[in-house]
Amino acid sequence: MIFSGLMPRLCRLLPAVAAGLIAIPGAQAADTKPAPIAAANKPAEATPTPPIPIPTPTPPSPNAYDYYVRAIEAVKDVRFDNPDLALSASDKQEIIDKNAEALKLCREAEKYPFQAPPIRTFDIDFGSFSAFRSLGRLLRFRSELQGNQGKWPEAAISALDAVDLGIKMTQNGPLIQTLVGNAVESIGRKPLADAIPHLDAPAAIDLAARLKKIEANRPSYAAVLKEELISSEASALELMADEAQWAGFMQNSAFGGHPPTKKSVLDLYVAYMSKAIESAHKPFVAPTKPPVHDKGLDQMEASGDPTFRVKFDANRADNAIMIVQLGLQAFRKSNGDYPDKISALSPAILPELPADPFAPSTPIRYVKTGSGFILYSVGPDGKDNSGAPIDDSSLNKIDDTGRLRHIVTATSKGDIVAGVNTF
Protein backbone atom coordinates (compact mmCIF):
# COMPACT_ATOMS: atom_id res chain seq x y z
CA MET A 1 0.00 0.00 0.00
CA ILE A 2 1.14 3.51 -0.74
CA PHE A 3 0.76 4.82 2.78
CA SER A 4 2.75 1.95 4.27
CA GLY A 5 5.80 2.88 2.21
CA LEU A 6 5.72 -0.39 0.24
CA MET A 7 5.29 1.13 -3.20
CA PRO A 8 8.38 3.38 -3.13
CA ARG A 9 10.50 0.34 -2.25
CA LEU A 10 8.89 -1.69 -5.02
CA CYS A 11 9.55 1.12 -7.47
CA ARG A 12 13.30 0.82 -6.89
CA LEU A 13 13.27 -2.98 -6.97
CA LEU A 14 10.87 -3.55 -9.85
CA PRO A 15 13.42 -4.71 -12.49
CA ALA A 16 14.46 -7.60 -10.25
CA VAL A 17 10.87 -8.23 -9.12
CA ALA A 18 9.73 -8.50 -12.74
CA ALA A 19 12.48 -11.00 -13.50
CA GLY A 20 11.57 -13.09 -10.47
CA LEU A 21 15.01 -12.55 -8.94
CA ILE A 22 13.78 -10.57 -5.93
CA ALA A 23 10.57 -11.44 -4.12
CA ILE A 24 7.84 -8.88 -3.54
CA PRO A 25 8.62 -7.15 -0.24
CA GLY A 26 6.41 -8.61 2.45
CA ALA A 27 5.42 -11.61 0.34
CA GLN A 28 7.14 -14.13 2.59
CA ALA A 29 5.50 -13.21 5.87
CA ALA A 30 1.94 -13.93 6.88
CA ASP A 31 1.80 -11.06 9.34
CA THR A 32 2.98 -7.91 7.60
CA LYS A 33 1.21 -5.16 9.47
CA PRO A 34 3.62 -2.20 9.31
CA ALA A 35 5.53 -1.30 12.42
CA PRO A 36 4.23 1.92 13.97
CA ILE A 37 5.65 5.06 12.43
CA ALA A 38 7.89 6.96 14.80
CA ALA A 39 5.45 9.40 16.32
CA ALA A 40 5.86 13.04 17.18
CA ASN A 41 4.28 14.45 20.30
CA LYS A 42 0.56 13.88 20.19
CA PRO A 43 -1.30 17.08 19.22
CA ALA A 44 -3.07 18.89 22.02
CA GLU A 45 -6.35 18.48 20.14
CA ALA A 46 -7.03 15.58 17.81
CA THR A 47 -8.13 16.55 14.32
CA PRO A 48 -11.26 14.87 13.00
CA THR A 49 -10.94 12.15 10.38
CA PRO A 50 -12.93 13.11 7.30
CA PRO A 51 -15.92 10.87 6.54
CA ILE A 52 -15.16 9.14 3.21
CA PRO A 53 -17.34 6.27 1.96
CA ILE A 54 -15.17 3.29 1.02
CA PRO A 55 -16.95 0.85 -1.33
CA THR A 56 -16.59 -2.87 -0.75
CA PRO A 57 -17.27 -4.95 -3.88
CA THR A 58 -19.49 -8.00 -3.79
CA PRO A 59 -17.45 -11.03 -4.88
CA PRO A 60 -18.74 -13.05 -7.84
CA SER A 61 -20.26 -16.45 -7.22
CA PRO A 62 -18.58 -18.73 -8.08
CA ASN A 63 -15.32 -16.87 -7.49
CA ALA A 64 -12.08 -18.06 -9.13
CA TYR A 65 -10.21 -16.74 -6.08
CA ASP A 66 -11.87 -19.36 -3.87
CA TYR A 67 -10.85 -22.18 -6.20
CA TYR A 68 -7.24 -20.99 -6.28
CA VAL A 69 -7.18 -20.79 -2.47
CA ARG A 70 -8.46 -24.36 -2.32
CA ALA A 71 -5.76 -25.34 -4.83
CA ILE A 72 -3.09 -23.76 -2.63
CA GLU A 73 -4.42 -25.70 0.35
CA ALA A 74 -4.45 -28.92 -1.72
CA VAL A 75 -0.74 -28.76 -2.62
CA LYS A 76 0.89 -31.91 -1.19
CA ASP A 77 4.45 -31.83 -2.50
CA VAL A 78 6.35 -28.54 -2.78
CA ARG A 79 9.55 -29.87 -4.30
CA PHE A 80 8.52 -28.18 -7.56
CA ASP A 81 9.20 -24.84 -5.85
CA ASN A 82 12.89 -25.58 -5.23
CA PRO A 83 14.90 -25.13 -8.46
CA ASP A 84 18.08 -26.36 -6.76
CA LEU A 85 16.75 -29.90 -6.30
CA ALA A 86 18.01 -32.53 -8.73
CA LEU A 87 14.85 -34.41 -9.69
CA SER A 88 14.54 -37.46 -11.92
CA ALA A 89 11.73 -37.85 -14.42
CA SER A 90 9.97 -40.24 -12.03
CA ASP A 91 10.38 -37.74 -9.17
CA LYS A 92 8.75 -35.04 -11.29
CA GLN A 93 5.84 -37.27 -12.24
CA GLU A 94 5.36 -38.22 -8.59
CA ILE A 95 5.15 -34.53 -7.65
CA ILE A 96 2.53 -33.90 -10.33
CA ASP A 97 0.54 -36.96 -9.27
CA LYS A 98 0.53 -35.87 -5.63
CA ASN A 99 -0.70 -32.41 -6.65
CA ALA A 100 -3.41 -33.67 -9.01
CA GLU A 101 -6.21 -32.16 -6.91
CA ALA A 102 -4.53 -28.75 -6.78
CA LEU A 103 -4.06 -28.77 -10.55
CA LYS A 104 -7.68 -29.83 -11.09
CA LEU A 105 -8.88 -26.90 -8.98
CA CYS A 106 -6.72 -24.51 -11.02
CA ARG A 107 -8.40 -25.71 -14.19
CA GLU A 108 -11.83 -25.26 -12.61
CA ALA A 109 -10.96 -21.70 -11.54
CA GLU A 110 -10.43 -20.68 -15.16
CA LYS A 111 -14.20 -20.73 -15.73
CA TYR A 112 -14.96 -17.88 -13.33
CA PRO A 113 -14.15 -14.21 -12.68
CA PHE A 114 -11.64 -13.38 -9.94
CA GLN A 115 -12.12 -11.17 -6.90
CA ALA A 116 -9.61 -11.31 -4.05
CA PRO A 117 -10.68 -9.83 -0.72
CA PRO A 118 -10.37 -6.05 -1.23
CA ILE A 119 -7.48 -4.35 0.54
CA ARG A 120 -8.99 -1.88 2.97
CA THR A 121 -6.51 -1.97 5.86
CA PHE A 122 -2.80 -2.06 6.69
CA ASP A 123 -3.33 -5.46 8.33
CA ILE A 124 -2.78 -7.45 5.13
CA ASP A 125 -1.55 -11.01 4.71
CA PHE A 126 0.82 -10.46 1.79
CA GLY A 127 1.95 -14.06 2.22
CA SER A 128 -1.10 -15.12 0.18
CA PHE A 129 0.43 -13.37 -2.85
CA SER A 130 3.53 -15.52 -2.48
CA ALA A 131 1.32 -18.60 -2.40
CA PHE A 132 -0.33 -17.61 -5.68
CA ARG A 133 3.08 -17.19 -7.26
CA SER A 134 4.03 -20.66 -6.03
CA LEU A 135 0.88 -22.00 -7.67
CA GLY A 136 2.06 -20.47 -10.94
CA ARG A 137 5.35 -22.32 -10.55
CA LEU A 138 3.47 -25.60 -10.10
CA LEU A 139 1.69 -25.00 -13.41
CA ARG A 140 5.01 -24.21 -15.08
CA PHE A 141 6.55 -27.35 -13.53
CA ARG A 142 3.78 -29.49 -15.05
CA SER A 143 4.24 -27.76 -18.42
CA GLU A 144 7.98 -28.40 -18.43
CA LEU A 145 7.47 -32.07 -17.51
CA GLN A 146 4.90 -32.50 -20.29
CA GLY A 147 7.34 -30.93 -22.73
CA ASN A 148 10.07 -33.34 -21.64
CA GLN A 149 7.63 -36.17 -22.29
CA GLY A 150 6.93 -34.87 -25.81
CA LYS A 151 3.35 -33.88 -24.88
CA TRP A 152 3.66 -30.44 -26.43
CA PRO A 153 -0.02 -29.46 -26.80
CA GLU A 154 -0.58 -30.40 -23.14
CA ALA A 155 2.57 -28.46 -22.16
CA ALA A 156 1.26 -25.35 -23.93
CA ILE A 157 -2.12 -25.67 -22.21
CA SER A 158 -0.48 -25.93 -18.77
CA ALA A 159 1.67 -22.89 -19.54
CA LEU A 160 -1.44 -20.92 -20.52
CA ASP A 161 -3.03 -21.99 -17.22
CA ALA A 162 -0.26 -20.04 -15.46
CA VAL A 163 -0.76 -17.02 -17.73
CA ASP A 164 -4.48 -17.16 -17.00
CA LEU A 165 -3.83 -17.24 -13.25
CA GLY A 166 -1.58 -14.19 -13.53
CA ILE A 167 -4.06 -12.12 -15.51
CA LYS A 168 -6.92 -13.13 -13.25
CA MET A 169 -4.91 -11.80 -10.31
CA THR A 170 -4.91 -8.33 -11.88
CA GLN A 171 -8.71 -8.20 -11.80
CA ASN A 172 -10.40 -5.94 -9.24
CA GLY A 173 -7.22 -5.33 -7.26
CA PRO A 174 -4.77 -2.51 -6.47
CA LEU A 175 -1.25 -2.10 -7.77
CA ILE A 176 0.51 -4.61 -5.49
CA GLN A 177 -1.91 -7.35 -6.58
CA THR A 178 -1.37 -6.41 -10.24
CA LEU A 179 2.42 -6.52 -9.91
CA VAL A 180 2.29 -10.03 -8.47
CA GLY A 181 -0.16 -11.06 -11.19
CA ASN A 182 2.24 -9.72 -13.85
CA ALA A 183 5.02 -11.82 -12.34
CA VAL A 184 2.83 -14.94 -12.31
CA GLU A 185 1.80 -14.62 -15.96
CA SER A 186 5.44 -14.23 -16.97
CA ILE A 187 6.11 -17.58 -15.25
CA GLY A 188 3.88 -19.27 -17.82
CA ARG A 189 5.15 -17.57 -20.97
CA LYS A 190 8.59 -19.23 -21.00
CA PRO A 191 7.33 -22.85 -21.25
CA LEU A 192 4.69 -21.68 -23.73
CA ALA A 193 7.43 -20.23 -25.95
CA ASP A 194 9.31 -23.53 -25.68
CA ALA A 195 6.22 -25.49 -26.78
CA ILE A 196 5.23 -23.38 -29.79
CA PRO A 197 7.76 -24.82 -32.33
CA HIS A 198 6.38 -28.33 -31.62
CA LEU A 199 2.68 -27.58 -32.22
CA ASP A 200 0.65 -28.50 -35.28
CA ALA A 201 -1.51 -25.87 -36.99
CA PRO A 202 -4.88 -26.65 -35.32
CA ALA A 203 -3.31 -26.66 -31.83
CA ALA A 204 -1.49 -23.37 -32.47
CA ILE A 205 -4.69 -21.71 -33.75
CA ASP A 206 -6.71 -22.93 -30.75
CA LEU A 207 -4.07 -21.74 -28.29
CA ALA A 208 -3.84 -18.33 -29.96
CA ALA A 209 -7.60 -17.96 -29.60
CA ARG A 210 -7.43 -18.96 -25.94
CA LEU A 211 -4.60 -16.54 -25.17
CA LYS A 212 -6.53 -13.74 -26.86
CA LYS A 213 -9.54 -14.55 -24.66
CA ILE A 214 -7.37 -14.63 -21.54
CA GLU A 215 -5.77 -11.28 -22.41
CA ALA A 216 -9.20 -9.73 -22.96
CA ASN A 217 -9.91 -10.27 -19.24
CA ARG A 218 -7.06 -7.96 -18.20
CA PRO A 219 -8.41 -4.75 -16.64
CA SER A 220 -7.26 -1.39 -17.92
CA TYR A 221 -4.41 0.30 -16.09
CA ALA A 222 -6.81 3.10 -15.20
CA ALA A 223 -9.03 0.54 -13.43
CA VAL A 224 -6.02 -0.71 -11.45
CA LEU A 225 -5.21 2.83 -10.30
CA LYS A 226 -8.85 3.50 -9.37
CA GLU A 227 -8.76 0.50 -7.03
CA GLU A 228 -5.35 1.65 -5.76
CA LEU A 229 -6.90 5.00 -4.86
CA ILE A 230 -9.75 3.37 -2.93
CA SER A 231 -7.39 0.99 -1.11
CA SER A 232 -5.03 3.79 -0.17
CA GLU A 233 -7.86 6.01 1.03
CA ALA A 234 -9.11 3.21 3.29
CA SER A 235 -5.62 2.60 4.67
CA ALA A 236 -5.07 6.33 5.14
CA LEU A 237 -8.27 6.61 7.14
CA GLU A 238 -7.04 3.76 9.32
CA LEU A 239 -3.77 5.64 9.89
CA MET A 240 -5.58 8.90 10.63
CA ALA A 241 -7.77 7.24 13.23
CA ASP A 242 -4.62 6.60 15.30
CA GLU A 243 -3.40 10.02 16.43
CA ALA A 244 0.09 8.75 17.29
CA GLN A 245 0.47 7.16 13.85
CA TRP A 246 -0.85 10.30 12.19
CA ALA A 247 1.50 12.53 14.16
CA GLY A 248 4.46 10.37 13.14
CA PHE A 249 3.43 10.52 9.50
CA MET A 250 3.15 14.30 9.62
CA GLN A 251 6.51 14.59 11.34
CA ASN A 252 8.12 12.77 8.44
CA SER A 253 6.34 14.79 5.76
CA ALA A 254 7.04 18.24 4.35
CA PHE A 255 3.80 19.72 3.07
CA GLY A 256 3.94 23.17 1.53
CA GLY A 257 1.64 26.07 2.33
CA HIS A 258 -0.58 26.14 5.39
CA PRO A 259 -0.35 23.40 8.05
CA PRO A 260 -2.24 20.49 6.50
CA THR A 261 -5.31 18.81 7.91
CA LYS A 262 -6.32 15.21 7.42
CA LYS A 263 -8.84 16.34 4.82
CA SER A 264 -6.36 18.48 2.91
CA VAL A 265 -3.83 15.63 2.75
CA LEU A 266 -6.47 13.28 1.37
CA ASP A 267 -7.59 15.98 -1.09
CA LEU A 268 -3.99 16.35 -2.33
CA TYR A 269 -3.65 12.60 -2.75
CA VAL A 270 -6.97 12.27 -4.59
CA ALA A 271 -5.96 15.12 -6.92
CA TYR A 272 -2.63 13.42 -7.58
CA MET A 273 -4.24 10.04 -8.27
CA SER A 274 -6.90 11.62 -10.48
CA LYS A 275 -4.13 12.97 -12.72
CA ALA A 276 -2.46 9.55 -12.75
CA ILE A 277 -5.75 7.86 -13.68
CA GLU A 278 -6.37 10.41 -16.43
CA SER A 279 -2.92 9.68 -17.84
CA ALA A 280 -3.58 5.94 -17.62
CA HIS A 281 -6.43 6.27 -20.11
CA LYS A 282 -3.87 7.31 -22.73
CA PRO A 283 -1.19 5.17 -24.42
CA PHE A 284 2.22 5.09 -22.74
CA VAL A 285 4.46 7.78 -24.17
CA ALA A 286 8.12 8.14 -23.19
CA PRO A 287 9.49 10.01 -21.41
CA THR A 288 6.56 9.75 -19.02
CA LYS A 289 6.80 11.59 -15.72
CA PRO A 290 4.68 11.15 -12.60
CA PRO A 291 2.09 13.87 -12.01
CA VAL A 292 3.40 16.89 -10.13
CA HIS A 293 2.62 16.61 -6.44
CA ASP A 294 3.09 18.43 -3.16
CA LYS A 295 6.41 17.46 -1.57
CA GLY A 296 4.49 16.25 1.46
CA LEU A 297 3.14 13.39 -0.67
CA ASP A 298 6.62 11.94 -1.20
CA GLN A 299 5.74 9.03 1.09
CA MET A 300 2.65 8.06 -0.90
CA GLU A 301 2.95 9.18 -4.51
CA ALA A 302 4.59 6.20 -6.21
CA SER A 303 1.41 4.93 -7.93
CA GLY A 304 1.79 7.40 -10.77
CA ASP A 305 5.39 6.38 -11.42
CA PRO A 306 5.83 5.15 -15.02
CA THR A 307 7.87 2.19 -13.73
CA PHE A 308 4.63 0.40 -12.90
CA ARG A 309 2.78 1.41 -16.07
CA VAL A 310 5.57 0.17 -18.33
CA LYS A 311 5.59 -3.24 -16.63
CA PHE A 312 1.83 -3.48 -17.15
CA ASP A 313 2.10 -2.64 -20.86
CA ALA A 314 5.18 -4.82 -21.37
CA ASN A 315 3.13 -7.83 -20.23
CA ARG A 316 0.45 -6.88 -22.74
CA ALA A 317 3.11 -6.65 -25.44
CA ASP A 318 4.55 -10.05 -24.47
CA ASN A 319 1.15 -11.70 -24.86
CA ALA A 320 0.47 -9.93 -28.17
CA ILE A 321 3.83 -11.21 -29.43
CA MET A 322 2.97 -14.71 -28.21
CA ILE A 323 -0.36 -14.68 -30.08
CA VAL A 324 1.47 -13.78 -33.30
CA GLN A 325 4.09 -16.48 -32.64
CA LEU A 326 1.29 -19.04 -32.43
CA GLY A 327 -0.16 -17.72 -35.68
CA LEU A 328 3.23 -17.94 -37.38
CA GLN A 329 3.63 -21.54 -36.23
CA ALA A 330 0.21 -22.43 -37.66
CA PHE A 331 1.13 -20.76 -40.97
CA ARG A 332 4.48 -22.56 -41.16
CA LYS A 333 2.89 -25.94 -40.46
CA SER A 334 0.26 -25.33 -43.13
CA ASN A 335 2.51 -23.77 -45.80
CA GLY A 336 6.01 -25.08 -45.12
CA ASP A 337 7.52 -21.69 -44.30
CA TYR A 338 6.82 -18.46 -42.47
CA PRO A 339 4.96 -15.73 -44.39
CA ASP A 340 6.70 -12.82 -46.08
CA LYS A 341 4.37 -10.35 -44.35
CA ILE A 342 2.46 -10.51 -41.10
CA SER A 343 -0.75 -9.57 -42.93
CA ALA A 344 -0.84 -13.13 -44.34
CA LEU A 345 -1.96 -14.37 -40.90
CA SER A 346 -5.25 -12.47 -40.87
CA PRO A 347 -8.04 -13.38 -41.08
CA ALA A 348 -7.37 -17.00 -42.07
CA ILE A 349 -5.32 -17.87 -38.97
CA LEU A 350 -5.75 -14.92 -36.61
CA PRO A 351 -9.09 -13.07 -36.88
CA GLU A 352 -7.16 -9.86 -36.24
CA LEU A 353 -3.54 -8.94 -35.66
CA PRO A 354 -2.78 -7.91 -32.06
CA ALA A 355 -1.99 -4.22 -31.64
CA ASP A 356 1.29 -3.08 -30.13
CA PRO A 357 0.47 -1.55 -26.71
CA PHE A 358 3.33 0.93 -27.19
CA ALA A 359 2.04 1.91 -30.66
CA PRO A 360 -1.69 1.09 -30.53
CA SER A 361 -2.41 2.14 -34.13
CA THR A 362 -0.12 -0.57 -35.53
CA PRO A 363 0.23 -4.33 -35.01
CA ILE A 364 3.21 -6.15 -33.55
CA ARG A 365 6.18 -5.84 -35.98
CA TYR A 366 7.36 -8.83 -37.99
CA VAL A 367 10.42 -9.28 -40.21
CA LYS A 368 11.13 -12.54 -42.03
CA THR A 369 14.81 -13.51 -41.89
CA GLY A 370 15.69 -16.47 -44.07
CA SER A 371 14.20 -19.50 -42.38
CA GLY A 372 13.27 -17.54 -39.24
CA PHE A 373 11.86 -14.18 -38.18
CA ILE A 374 12.15 -11.25 -35.79
CA LEU A 375 8.98 -10.36 -33.89
CA TYR A 376 8.82 -7.29 -31.70
CA SER A 377 7.03 -4.37 -30.06
CA VAL A 378 8.55 -0.90 -30.40
CA GLY A 379 8.79 -0.72 -26.61
CA PRO A 380 8.47 2.25 -24.24
CA ASP A 381 10.57 4.66 -26.33
CA GLY A 382 7.90 4.40 -29.04
CA LYS A 383 10.51 4.08 -31.80
CA ASP A 384 10.82 1.29 -34.33
CA ASN A 385 14.43 0.16 -33.92
CA SER A 386 14.06 -2.55 -36.59
CA GLY A 387 14.14 -5.30 -33.98
CA ALA A 388 17.22 -4.14 -32.07
CA PRO A 389 16.40 -5.36 -28.54
CA ILE A 390 16.47 -3.44 -25.30
CA ASP A 391 19.91 -4.16 -23.85
CA ASP A 392 21.22 -2.27 -20.83
CA SER A 393 24.42 -3.88 -19.56
CA SER A 394 24.51 -1.49 -16.58
CA LEU A 395 21.73 -3.58 -15.00
CA ASN A 396 24.19 -6.45 -14.62
CA LYS A 397 25.37 -4.79 -11.41
CA ILE A 398 22.03 -5.79 -9.85
CA ASP A 399 22.28 -9.40 -11.00
CA ASP A 400 25.37 -11.17 -12.33
CA THR A 401 23.39 -13.69 -14.40
CA GLY A 402 22.95 -11.12 -17.16
CA ARG A 403 19.19 -11.59 -17.29
CA LEU A 404 18.30 -8.10 -16.16
CA ARG A 405 20.10 -6.33 -18.99
CA HIS A 406 17.11 -7.11 -21.22
CA ILE A 407 14.45 -6.05 -18.71
CA VAL A 408 11.95 -3.44 -19.90
CA THR A 409 11.91 -0.18 -17.92
CA ALA A 410 10.26 3.18 -18.48
CA THR A 411 13.48 4.63 -19.90
CA SER A 412 14.54 1.63 -22.02
CA LYS A 413 15.81 2.27 -25.53
CA GLY A 414 15.20 -0.37 -28.16
CA ASP A 415 12.48 -2.87 -29.01
CA ILE A 416 10.81 -5.64 -27.00
CA VAL A 417 11.95 -8.63 -29.04
CA ALA A 418 10.51 -12.16 -28.86
CA GLY A 419 12.95 -14.50 -27.17
CA VAL A 420 15.13 -11.67 -25.83
CA ASN A 421 13.10 -9.20 -23.76
CA THR A 422 10.49 -11.62 -22.45
CA PHE A 423 10.34 -13.27 -19.02
C-alpha positions, 0 to 999 in steps of 0.5 A: 500500500502507498501509505505503508511505504511499500510502493516506493521500495517496489519502485526501486526494486521492480526490475528484479521483481519482474524477472523473479530474482527478488521477491515482492517485499512482504510476500514471505511473511503472513503477518505484515502489518507495518511497524508503527511510524515513529510518532511526534508528540501527540497534538493537544487536540485531535483533528477529525478524520474526514468521513469518506465512503469506502466501497466494498465490492461484492465477490462473484459467485462462483469466485475463481479466487476461492478455487485458487485458495483451495488449490493452494491448500491442496498442494501436497508436495512442494519440491517443484518450488525448489529449483536447486533440487536434482529431480529425476523424471519419475520424481517429477511425475510423482510430484505432479501426481501428488498435486493432481487435486490442486491442478484440477482446482486450477483448471476449474478456476479458469471458468470464473471471474476473480475477486480477491478480498479487497485491501482496505486496511494495513493489516494485510496477509501479503503471504497469500500473494507468495502462495499464488506465485508458487501455484504459478510455478506448479503449473510451469513445472507441469508444463515443463514435464509435459514438454520433456515427455513430448506432450507439447499441446498439453505443455502449452495448455499448462503454460497458458493456465499459469498465464491465465492465473496471472491475468486473473490476479490483476482483476479488481485489485490494487497495484501490489496485486497487479504486480504479483499477477504480472510476475505470475503470468510471466512464469507461464510464458517461458514454457509456452514459448518452448512449446510453440515450435512443436505444435501443429496448426490446429493446436497453435490456432486454438491456443492463440484464440485462448490466449486472446480470450485470456488477455481480454480479461485484463483490466485497464491500467486506469481501473487498477489505479482506481482500485489503488486509490480506494485501497489507499484512502481506506488505509489512510483513514485507518492511519488517521484514526490513530493520532500517534500514527498520524503525528508520526506521518506528519513529522516525516512529511514536508507539506507546503503552504498552510499546516495540513489537515487530514482532509487536505492531505487526502484531497492532495492525494486524490488530486494526484491520483486523479491525474495519474488515472487520467494519464492511464487512459492514454497510451504510454508515451516516453518520457513519461513523468509522474504527475506533479505533487506536493512534496508532502506526498513523497511518502505516498505518490509512487502509484503514478510512477511510469515504472509500474505502467511500463511493466503493465504494458510490457506484459500486454506486449509479451502476450500480443507477441505470443499470439502472433508467434502461435499464428506464425507456427500455424502458418508454417505448419500449413505452408512449409515456411513463415509468411513474407508479411504478417498480414498473411496471418489475418483473417485465415489464422488470426481473426485480427492482428494484435496491436502493439500496446506501445504503438496502438495504431499498428500491429506487432512488428514482424520481419522474415529472416531467411528460415526464421523471423524477428517479432517485436514491439517498439517498446516504451521509447515508441521508436521502431528500432528494426528489432534491435532489442532493449539491452542495458548492460549497466543492470548487470550490477544488480544481477550477475546472471545477465538476465536483467540487462534485457528487462523493460523499464520506463526509460529503455531504448530499443524494441521488446523482441521475442525470445530476448526481452520476455520473461 
